[in-house]
Amino acid sequence: MIRRFLAFTAVAAFAVLLLPAQPLAAQVSGLPVFNSGVPRGIYVAGDYGFPEGGGNTLAATGAIGLGMLGFTGTIGSYSPGSSGSSDAVYGGTANLRLIGGPLIPFFVNLQAGVGYGDLAGYKTTHVPVGVGVGLTIPLPIFGLKPWFAPRWDYTSVSGLGSGDNSRFGYSAGLDISFIFGLGLRTAYDWIDPGTGAATTWSVGAKWALGL
């Protein structure tokens, strides 16, 4: 099972995205770009996104950390809210730890992702590349991990409105870890598409399995 998971995340690292994906003229809903450091071991997570303009995204993520490298793979369903239909969105990320470790509470890591969504006639490829910084705060009952991640964001759209766009974005969040590997997380995302800011936020839960 672990071998299958490793194969999945390795493929996802080269054909990946972490949502959201946006066409040039209108926002398409998704999730924040999570960049909370290289995972230690394996975890699975479920997240619910609330994008600006309505709709929602429900997604599942698998992640693995292999020393200084980490990979995630995400698959989800976006619903615009105005109809009963939904569209599949999927992707993942590859992460490289620059600073941090078991005895170092502060971390810095690089992240790159790429992914795809066919949303309401917009076939969108999204490529976020950025850096994440954060702090691990151990407490008696639970641990906190606040993080912040600025990025360069490239989107290519084909279909009803074709074109490419590059812009600045950032995400920020808080992970809360409890005993037995259970945890909660929330994140906020801002991106400037050139015609007005677009935002989304999410809440979710995760379970660390270890190795």
C-alpha positions as CSV (number, residue, x, y, z in Angstrom):
1,M,0.0,0.0,0.0
2,I,2.8,2.4,0.9
3,R,4.5,1.6,-2.5
4,R,1.2,2.5,-4.3
5,F,1.0,5.8,-2.3
6,L,4.6,6.7,-3.1
7,A,4.0,6.0,-6.8
8,F,0.9,8.2,-6.7
9,T,2.6,11.1,-5.0
10,A,5.6,10.9,-7.3
11,V,3.3,11.1,-10.4
12,A,1.4,13.9,-8.7
13,A,4.5,15.9,-8.1
14,F,5.0,16.2,-11.9
15,A,1.4,16.7,-12.9
16,V,0.1,18.6,-10.0
17,L,-1.7,21.6,-8.6
18,L,-3.0,22.8,-5.5
19,L,-6.2,24.7,-6.0
20,P,-7.5,27.2,-6.8
21,A,-7.6,27.6,-10.6
22,Q,-8.9,30.8,-12.2
23,P,-9.6,32.0,-15.7
24,L,-8.8,35.5,-16.8
25,A,-12.2,37.1,-16.8
26,A,-13.9,35.4,-13.9
27,Q,-13.0,33.6,-10.7
28,V,-13.3,29.9,-10.5
29,S,-13.6,28.5,-7.0
30,G,-11.1,26.3,-5.3
31,L,-9.0,26.0,-2.3
32,P,-6.1,28.0,-0.9
33,V,-2.6,27.0,-2.0
34,F,-1.4,25.1,1.1
35,N,2.3,25.6,1.9
36,S,2.7,24.6,5.5
37,G,6.1,22.9,5.2
38,V,7.4,19.4,4.2
39,P,5.3,16.8,6.0
40,R,6.9,14.3,8.3
41,G,5.6,10.8,7.4
42,I,2.2,10.4,5.7
43,Y,-1.0,12.3,6.2
44,V,-4.4,12.4,4.7
45,A,-6.7,15.5,4.8
46,G,-10.1,16.7,3.8
47,D,-10.9,20.3,3.2
48,Y,-13.9,22.5,2.4
49,G,-13.3,25.7,0.5
50,F,-15.4,28.9,0.4
51,P,-14.3,31.1,-2.5
52,E,-15.2,34.7,-3.1
53,G,-18.3,34.9,-5.3
54,G,-20.1,31.8,-3.9
55,G,-19.9,28.1,-4.5
56,N,-17.7,25.6,-2.7
57,T,-15.0,23.0,-3.1
58,L,-14.7,19.7,-1.3
59,A,-11.3,18.0,-1.6
60,A,-9.2,15.1,-0.3
61,T,-5.4,15.3,-0.1
62,G,-2.7,12.7,0.5
63,A,0.8,13.8,1.4
64,I,4.2,12.2,2.2
65,G,7.5,13.5,3.5
66,L,10.8,11.9,2.5
67,G,13.5,13.7,4.4
68,M,13.9,17.2,2.9
69,L,11.4,16.4,0.1
70,G,7.6,16.3,0.3
71,F,4.8,15.6,-2.1
72,T,1.0,16.1,-2.1
73,G,-1.8,14.9,-4.3
74,T,-5.3,16.5,-4.2
75,I,-8.6,15.5,-5.9
76,G,-11.8,17.5,-5.4
77,S,-15.2,18.6,-6.6
78,Y,-16.1,22.2,-7.3
79,S,-19.8,23.3,-7.2
80,P,-20.7,26.8,-8.3
81,G,-23.7,26.8,-6.0
82,S,-26.2,28.1,-8.6
83,S,-26.8,24.6,-10.0
84,G,-26.6,21.1,-8.9
85,S,-23.7,20.3,-11.1
86,S,-20.1,19.9,-10.0
87,D,-16.7,19.7,-11.7
88,A,-13.6,17.7,-10.9
89,V,-10.4,19.5,-9.9
90,Y,-7.1,17.8,-9.1
91,G,-3.4,18.3,-8.7
92,G,-0.6,18.4,-6.1
93,T,2.7,20.0,-5.1
94,A,6.4,19.2,-4.7
95,N,8.1,20.7,-1.7
96,L,11.8,21.2,-0.7
97,R,12.8,22.1,2.9
98,L,15.5,24.7,3.1
99,I,15.5,25.3,6.9
100,G,13.9,23.2,9.6
101,G,13.9,19.9,11.3
102,P,12.8,18.0,14.4
103,L,14.8,20.2,16.7
104,I,14.3,23.5,14.8
105,P,10.8,25.0,15.2
106,F,11.2,27.5,12.4
107,F,11.0,26.3,8.8
108,V,11.4,27.6,5.2
109,N,10.6,25.6,2.2
110,L,10.2,26.0,-1.6
111,Q,7.1,24.7,-3.3
112,A,6.0,24.2,-7.0
113,G,2.8,22.8,-8.3
114,V,0.8,22.3,-11.5
115,G,-2.7,21.1,-12.1
116,Y,-5.9,21.2,-14.1
117,G,-9.6,21.9,-13.8
118,D,-12.3,21.9,-16.5
119,L,-14.8,24.3,-14.9
120,A,-17.9,25.6,-16.6
121,G,-16.2,25.5,-20.0
122,Y,-12.9,26.9,-18.8
123,K,-10.0,24.4,-19.1
124,T,-7.5,25.8,-16.7
125,T,-3.9,24.9,-15.9
126,H,-2.6,26.5,-12.8
127,V,1.1,26.7,-11.7
128,P,1.9,28.2,-8.3
129,V,5.6,28.6,-7.4
130,G,6.6,30.1,-4.0
131,V,8.2,30.0,-0.6
132,G,6.6,29.0,2.7
133,V,7.7,30.1,6.1
134,G,6.3,29.0,9.4
135,L,6.7,28.2,13.1
136,T,5.9,25.1,15.1
137,I,4.7,25.9,18.6
138,P,4.4,22.8,20.9
139,L,1.9,23.1,23.7
140,P,0.9,20.6,26.5
141,I,-2.3,19.4,24.8
142,F,-1.8,20.3,21.1
143,G,0.6,22.0,18.7
144,L,0.2,25.1,16.6
145,K,1.8,25.8,13.2
146,P,1.1,29.2,11.7
147,W,2.5,29.8,8.2
148,F,2.7,32.3,5.4
149,A,3.5,31.7,1.8
150,P,4.0,34.3,-1.0
151,R,4.1,33.0,-4.5
152,W,4.3,33.7,-8.3
153,D,1.1,32.4,-9.9
154,Y,0.7,31.4,-13.6
155,T,-2.6,30.4,-15.1
156,S,-3.3,29.2,-18.7
157,V,-7.0,29.1,-19.8
158,S,-8.5,27.6,-22.9
159,G,-12.2,27.2,-23.9
160,L,-14.7,30.0,-23.6
161,G,-11.9,32.5,-22.8
162,S,-8.4,31.6,-23.8
163,G,-5.2,33.3,-22.5
164,D,-2.3,33.3,-20.1
165,N,-1.8,35.3,-16.9
166,S,1.0,35.8,-14.4
167,R,0.3,37.5,-11.0
168,F,1.3,37.6,-7.4
169,G,-0.5,35.8,-4.7
170,Y,-0.1,34.6,-1.1
171,S,-1.7,32.2,1.3
172,A,-1.6,31.9,5.1
173,G,-2.9,29.4,7.5
174,L,-2.9,27.6,10.9
175,D,-2.5,23.9,11.5
176,I,-3.5,22.5,14.9
177,S,-2.2,19.1,15.8
178,F,-3.7,16.8,18.6
179,I,-2.6,13.5,19.9
180,F,-3.0,10.3,17.9
181,G,-2.1,12.2,14.7
182,L,-5.4,14.0,14.4
183,G,-5.5,17.7,13.5
184,L,-7.4,20.7,12.1
185,R,-6.4,23.3,9.6
186,T,-7.6,26.5,8.1
187,A,-6.2,28.7,5.4
188,Y,-6.8,31.9,3.5
189,D,-5.7,32.8,-0.1
190,W,-5.4,36.1,-1.9
191,I,-4.5,36.5,-5.6
192,D,-4.5,39.5,-7.9
193,P,-5.8,38.6,-11.3
194,G,-5.3,42.2,-12.6
195,T,-8.9,43.2,-12.5
196,G,-9.6,43.0,-8.8
197,A,-8.5,40.8,-5.9
198,A,-9.8,37.3,-5.6
199,T,-9.8,35.4,-2.2
200,T,-10.8,32.1,-0.8
201,W,-10.5,30.4,2.5
202,S,-11.0,26.8,3.8
203,V,-11.4,24.6,6.9
204,G,-10.3,21.0,7.1
205,A,-9.1,18.1,9.2
206,K,-6.2,15.7,8.7
207,W,-4.8,12.5,10.1
208,A,-1.0,11.9,10.3
209,L,-0.2,8.2,9.8
210,G,3.6,8.3,10.2
211,L,5.9,5.9,8.4
